[in-house]
């Protein structure tokens, strides 16, 4: 860390070069971090805010600084279990809760933060929509694309409840994970809002019949 002269009679003001933009800035331009020896993050506030704005606008992130840029550093290769992690994509230190869960890693989190991971998934979905569909079916329902198509053929492309021929989604038991049938969005939402309870649905039917009978 360097220092730059301050007004006469005042102590020298510490400065440091931002890991992302490489610009020497006063230490007040950095967010505090108890995990760093300096007590501050390596990326300046302006770069952090700009990154968040770019992600919110759906813009691609600029690449990190290379070793040839003065003041740039690589993230530590040895990651310890702490309350914060450094994202391998944007190099910003963030609370560990801001990283997706991953039981295969030592920390229990992915090396990439949630915002960068969301951007990665969005871009991959644009490039490989078929892969993302296969991954979604397998991870959520244990189904293959072929099995899904077979279910559609068995139901003749119609909702298992209202029998409308429309776009269908997979209905499953949220407690056991058992896949049931394919439903339209409306009927699938109906089942969910009724807490998948038969008694709840029967009570709703009785309620409607009572008021329908009064109108006759």
N, C-alpha and C positions, 0 to 999 in steps of 0.2 A: 504494500500500500504506500502511495506517495502522499506528500503534503504540499499544499499551496499556501503562500503567504496570506495572512488575514490582515485586518486593520491593525494599526499600531496599538500595543497594549493588550491585544487579544492573542490566545494561543493559536498555533497553526491549524488550519482546517484540513482534515484528512480528505483525500480523494482517491478514486480508483477507476480503472478502465472497465467499462461494461463488457461482459462476456459476449454479448450479441452485437452491439453496434461498434464496440472498440473505442468509444469516446470517453475521455477522462472527465469524470464528474464528481461533485462534492458527495460525501458519504450520505448526506441527507436525501440524495436522489435515489437511494436504495432502501428496500424493505428490510426491516430487522429480521434476523434469524438466529435463534439460540443454538442451532446446530452447526453454524459456521464459526470458525476460529475468529474471524473478523467481527462477528456479530451481525453481519448483513449478507443479503443474497448477492450473488455475483452478477445478476441481470438488473439493470436500472428500472425504475418505475415506468418510465416512458415506453420502454420496449415491452414490458409486461402488459401495459394498457393497450398498446398498439396491437399486440398479438391477440388479446381478447377481442378487440374490435374486428380484426380480420377474420377470426373464427366465427363471430356473430354474423358477419356479412357474407360468410361462405367463401371467402377468398383463400387461395392457397398460401401456406406459410412460407416465408423466405427461409432459405437454408441457413444453417448455423455458420458462424465464423470458422475459418480454417486456422490451422496452427500458424500460418504465415502472418496473420493479422495481429499486431501488438495488443497485448492484454487479453487475448482469447485463451481459453483453457478448455480442456475436455472434462466431461463429468468423471467423477471417481469410478474406477473399475471395481472397487470393492464396496458393495452396498451393505450397510448394517441396518438392523431393525431399529428404526427410529420413528419419531412422530412425523417426519417429513421424508420425501424422496425427490430426486431430481429426474425430471422427465427426459427420456432418451431422445425425444424428438425435438422439443423446444428448449431443453436445458434449464428450465425454470424450476426452482425448488418450491414444492407445494406440500400441503398437508397430505398425509398418507390416505385420507379418506377421498382425495381427489383422483385416486388411481383405481381402475377396475380390479375386481377380485380375480385372483389367479392362484389356485391351490397348488400349482406345480412349482411355484417360486418360493424362495426362502422367506421373503417378506409377506407372502400371501397376496401380493398385488402385481399387476403388470408393470413393465418398465416404462410404459407410455401413459400419460395422464388421460383422464376421461375426455377432455376437450379435443386433444390430438387424436385419440382413439376414435371418437365420433367422426372426425374429419376423415380419418383413414377408411372407416367403414363406408362413409358416403361416397368417397372416390372409387372404392373397390366395387361398390354396388353399381356405379355407373359403367365401370369397365367390364365387370363380370356378373351380370344380373343372375345368370343361371347358377353360378357357384353360390351366391348369397342365398338363393331360394333353397338349394340343397342343404346348405349349412343350417338354415332356419328350421326346416322340417326335421332334420336329424336331431338337432340340439333341443328343440322344444317338444317334439312328439315322437321321436324315434321312427319316423317314416322316411321312405324314399320317394322321389318324384314319381316313380312307376306305381308305387302303392297308392299315392294320392290320385293319380289318373284312373286307377282301377276303381277306387271308391266313387269317383265321379261317374264312371260308366255304370256302375251298379245302381246308382241313384238317378241315372238318366239326366244328370246335370241339374237335378232339382233339389231344393231344400227338403230335408227329412221331416220338417214340421209343416210349413205352409205350402210345400210342393211347388213353389215358384221356381221358374228356370232363370237363375240369376247368378251373380258371382257368389261363390261358396267359400266358407272358411272352416277350418277344422275345429270341431267341438270336442272337448276332453274334460274329464273329471279333474278338478283342480286339487283335489285331495290325494287321489291315487295316481293321477297322471294317465289313466286309461283313456285311449282315444275312442270316441263313440261314433259319431257320423259327421257329415258335412251339413252345415246350416248356412242360411243367408245371414248377413250382418245383423239384420233386425231381430231374427229369432235367437241368434247367439247372444245378443245383448240382453234380450228378454230373460233367457236362462240365467245369465250372470246377475242381473239386477234382482232376480228372485232368489238369489243365494243358492241356486241349484236345489231348491227345496220344493218337494211335491206339495206339502201342506201350504206353503206360501202361495203357490200357483192355484191350488184349489180354493183358498180363501179369496183370491182375486176373482176367480170365476163366480163364486157365490156372491160377491159384492156387485159384480156387473149384472148378474141375473136379477138381483133384488131391485136395482134401479131400473132395469129394462122392464120388469114386470109392473112397476109403478107408473111407467109411461104409457102402458097399453090401456 
